[in-house]
């Protein structure tokens, strides 16, 4: 959060860090400050496939933090940031370390601020919101609200590992984001500790027409402007009905136009997955269907009568475009296995093999060209390229 400048302070790095550790132990207790080499290594990187490959080869050169400070309250977060500010030591907030883009980096002498002990959960069933601690995993949050008849509607592939603090700090999105939105849509208030140790709570009203929305100062800022310690998130009544079905897509262009037409008609399916032929191949084979076509999976949930109506309208739209309905089996198979993230590790297991994923977004008018151009640019560098669309919006998709 701030840069260390030893020339300005006249203090060596080792002297500064030792003093910092002593002050952290005094503030938190010695058991809450770790310098264990294995724990420091684990806190130095996320789950980027390239990092996993390098670690497997014994070539991972992550810069480990000097220590890990584990906290259980906003007051303790403030104490850590206050110590760091006085000594001009950088701080890296640590949640589930589930990031897959290689952005999780630390610096020499840094404090890794372990937020997993922030476990607050307070549900307001009337307002349909819940205060959730930054250290609660997305899966724990979903389990907690489901016990009381609600859902978060937020189902990222990393939900068993990712924490609420990390999801807000990166403006994360889940597989059902077309209906339920991403984090910027879910957040109704934040509790944040600033770099000097002060704690603030943003406006908690449902909306406002004055001034900037401070929530959006911190959503997606990745902890650079303050440490999120809790978020007030909207929840929804648990759906009474969830339906999924599939369509065989002759070309990406046809599939993208089908999705656009669904949006034009005012529909917002809970789930949208459009796969090219290469990525759809394994899904078709899993249900003993012949490969060769692309695959579109549509999911709706909510009231049974509304869900069935929306599915019927989607089917009519796609039928009018000459898109063939492929039944429900492959869609239900995808849903049951949506967290089986094994293909990238399988590529990493190969000698000389590596796999990675990138996300690209574009407005509807440019999305087909961006889809094709991205594939053409990557293809010469890869043994295999797979493409899909997993999020659609009023103006485009990604």
PyMOL commands that set and color helices and strands:
alter all, ss='L'
color gray80, all
select helices_A, chain A and resi 6-9+13-28+30-32+37-42+49-56+74-87+138-146+164-169+177-180+183-186+215-218+252-264+277-286+304-320+329-336+343-349+364-379
alter helices_A, ss='H'
color red, helices_A
select strands_A, chain A and resi 33-34+67-70+91-94+111-114+121-124+129-133+150-151+187-193+199-201+227-234+236-237+241-249+271-275+294-302+324-325+362-363+388-389+396-397
alter strands_A, ss='S'
color yellow, strands_A
deselect
rebuild
show_as cartoon
